[in-house]
Amino acid sequence: MLTRLERAKLFAPFDAMKGLKEALRDREERHARVARHEISEEQAEENSRVILKLERGMTVEVYCHHAFHDVIIRGAVTELDLAKRRLKLNGETVMFEDIYAISLDGK
């Protein structure tokens, strides 16, 4: 006679197509990818002006190309490296050339 635990194992959910969900999710993510687009010289100059004002701890909103997608990242500046042309917001690294627009205090 089977114990209660052994009977429960017999009726546990079975995934006949193991890995299918992950494969579909990966494929969907690849199809949703977008190429980085160019910005105008005026916007690039505005971005430079804002970046030069940045200091650690300031809250910003960045519209950028990140991980093959166009996203908006809001958060506090945790690192600013002008030599390497990158900044970090809440641990996410954003390269200056990937920034479409940036504003202080999320405005």
MOCORRA-V915983 format. One record per backbone hydrogen bond with DSSP energy under -1.0 kcal/mol. NH is the residue of the N-H (numbers start at 1). CO is the residue of the C=O. Records with the same first field share a line. If there is no record, write none. Layout:
NH = CO, CO
This chain:
7 = 3
8 = 4
9 = 5
10 = 6
11 = 7
12 = 9
20 = 17
23 = 19
24 = 20
25 = 21
26 = 22
27 = 23
28 = 24
29 = 25
30 = 26
31 = 27
32 = 28
34 = 68
44 = 40
45 = 41
46 = 42
47 = 43
48 = 44
49 = 45
50 = 46
51 = 47
52 = 48
54 = 51
57 = 77
58 = 55
60 = 75
61 = 103
62 = 73
63 = 101
64 = 71
65 = 98
66 = 69
71 = 64
73 = 62
75 = 60
77 = 58
78 = 88
79 = 88
81 = 86
86 = 81
87 = 94
88 = 79
89 = 92
90 = 76
92 = 89
94 = 87
96 = 85
98 = 95
99 = 96
100 = 63
101 = 63
103 = 61
105 = 59
107 = 104
